[in-house]
Amino acid sequence: MIVRSLDEVDGTDRDVQSETWRSRRVILAKEGVGFSFHETVLYAGTETTMWYANHIELVHCVEGEAELTNEETGEVHHIVPGTLYLLNGHERHTVRPKSDFRVLCVFNPPVTGREVHDENGVYPLVTEDS
């Protein structure tokens, strides 16, 4: 059994930040459960384009609001608390938070915590053995 608080993650290598977001990675690949779980805050007034070419991501909004654009189709969605989206087709997408936008995210395959978005917004596929 794993019991872990967000406070325990703060300031560790599981607490990853960029100019447009902060992600606290609560469960990672090394836990060996087949997924990773993150609490992420994307900052109001920013824009982040991502493309998880190697991962499926489920995102559940718990606070704030944002505009989500599917860059492949141009389709735009208004995301508010209680809304989730699943990037099951590896869609390239852009998130534009209207307010600080707090989401809970699940990745499969799980991330290790060492991934960094490349110039295309992609996380490389990194395994615990890498």
C-alpha positions as CSV (number, residue, x, y, z in Angstrom):
1,M,0.0,0.0,0.0
2,I,1.2,3.5,-0.8
3,V,0.0,6.5,1.1
4,R,1.5,9.8,0.0
5,S,0.4,13.4,0.4
6,L,1.0,16.3,-2.0
7,D,3.0,17.9,0.8
8,E,5.4,15.0,0.7
9,V,6.0,15.6,-3.0
10,D,6.6,19.4,-2.7
11,G,10.2,20.3,-3.3
12,T,11.3,16.8,-4.3
13,D,12.3,15.5,-7.8
14,R,8.6,14.6,-8.2
15,D,7.7,18.4,-8.1
16,V,8.4,19.5,-11.7
17,Q,7.9,23.1,-12.8
18,S,8.0,25.0,-16.1
19,E,7.1,28.6,-17.1
20,T,3.5,27.6,-17.7
21,W,2.7,24.8,-15.3
22,R,3.7,22.8,-12.1
23,S,3.2,19.1,-11.9
24,R,3.4,17.1,-8.7
25,R,3.9,13.5,-9.7
26,V,2.4,11.4,-6.9
27,I,2.8,8.0,-8.5
28,L,5.5,7.2,-11.0
29,A,6.6,4.2,-13.0
30,K,8.9,3.0,-10.2
31,E,5.8,2.2,-8.1
32,G,5.1,-0.6,-10.7
33,V,1.4,-0.1,-10.9
34,G,1.1,0.4,-14.7
35,F,0.2,4.1,-14.6
36,S,1.4,7.4,-13.2
37,F,-0.7,10.0,-11.4
38,H,-0.1,13.7,-11.2
39,E,-1.7,16.8,-9.9
40,T,-0.9,19.6,-12.3
41,V,-1.6,23.4,-12.2
42,L,-1.4,25.3,-15.5
43,Y,-1.1,29.0,-14.9
44,A,-3.8,31.5,-15.8
45,G,-3.0,33.5,-19.0
46,T,-0.5,31.0,-20.4
47,E,-0.6,28.7,-23.4
48,T,0.9,25.2,-23.5
49,T,1.0,23.0,-26.6
50,M,1.6,19.3,-25.9
51,W,1.6,16.1,-27.9
52,Y,1.9,12.8,-26.0
53,A,3.0,10.7,-29.0
54,N,4.1,7.9,-26.6
55,H,1.5,8.1,-23.8
56,I,-2.2,8.1,-23.2
57,E,-3.3,10.8,-20.8
58,L,-6.5,11.3,-18.9
59,V,-7.1,14.7,-17.5
60,H,-9.8,15.6,-14.9
61,C,-10.4,19.2,-14.1
62,V,-11.0,19.9,-10.4
63,E,-10.5,23.7,-10.3
64,G,-10.4,26.6,-12.7
65,E,-11.3,26.8,-16.4
66,A,-9.4,26.5,-19.7
67,E,-9.8,26.3,-23.4
68,L,-8.6,23.1,-24.9
69,T,-7.9,23.0,-28.7
70,N,-7.3,19.8,-30.6
71,E,-4.6,21.0,-32.9
72,E,-5.3,18.2,-35.4
73,T,-9.0,19.1,-36.0
74,G,-9.3,22.7,-34.7
75,E,-12.0,21.6,-32.3
76,V,-12.2,23.8,-29.2
77,H,-13.6,22.7,-25.8
78,H,-14.3,24.7,-22.7
79,I,-13.1,22.7,-19.7
80,V,-14.4,23.4,-16.2
81,P,-14.4,21.5,-12.9
82,G,-16.0,18.1,-13.3
83,T,-14.9,17.8,-17.0
84,L,-12.4,15.3,-18.2
85,Y,-10.7,14.7,-21.5
86,L,-8.8,11.6,-22.7
87,L,-6.1,11.9,-25.2
88,N,-6.6,8.3,-26.5
89,G,-5.5,9.2,-30.0
90,H,-2.3,10.9,-29.1
91,E,-3.8,14.2,-30.1
92,R,-1.6,17.3,-30.3
93,H,-3.4,19.9,-28.1
94,T,-3.1,23.3,-26.6
95,V,-4.4,24.4,-23.2
96,R,-5.1,28.0,-22.5
97,P,-6.1,28.5,-18.9
98,K,-8.5,31.4,-18.1
99,S,-7.7,31.0,-14.4
100,D,-5.2,28.8,-12.6
101,F,-6.3,25.4,-13.9
102,R,-5.8,22.4,-11.5
103,V,-6.2,19.0,-13.0
104,L,-5.6,15.4,-12.0
105,C,-3.8,13.4,-14.7
106,V,-3.2,9.7,-15.3
107,F,-0.5,8.5,-17.8
108,N,-0.1,5.1,-19.4
109,P,2.5,4.0,-19.9
110,P,3.6,5.6,-16.6
111,V,6.1,8.4,-16.7
112,T,9.3,8.0,-14.7
113,G,9.5,11.7,-13.7
114,R,12.6,12.3,-15.8
115,E,10.7,13.2,-19.0
116,V,10.9,16.7,-20.4
117,H,8.7,18.1,-23.2
118,D,10.8,18.3,-26.4
119,E,10.4,21.1,-29.0
120,N,7.2,19.4,-30.3
121,G,5.7,19.1,-26.8
122,V,6.4,15.3,-26.7
123,Y,7.5,13.3,-23.7
124,P,10.0,10.7,-24.9
125,L,9.2,7.1,-23.9
126,V,11.5,6.6,-20.8
127,T,11.4,3.4,-18.8
128,E,12.7,2.7,-15.3
129,D,15.4,0.6,-17.0
130,S,16.6,3.5,-19.2
